[in-house]
């Protein structure tokens, strides 16, 4: 007998309309030592309808920072009544 799906603590990922977002990236600072990423590291995501802004510089990869910033933005918007 198949088991029914269990609820998870993770919310389903929110999809954003690209026209509602402004995404900016910038290069890493040179004082990071010998290992300097070759791609932009910092990411700022602005949700234009709500004016919410999320900045992420935790990861060395721009792609990871962008995903983390979008996840944080989705969490913030889910907590508000936008």
Secondary structure, 3 states (H helix, E strand, C coil): CCCCCCCCCCCCCCCCCHHHEEEEEECCCHHHCCCCCCCCCEEEEEECCCCEEEEECCCCCHHHHHHHHHHHHHHHHHHCCC
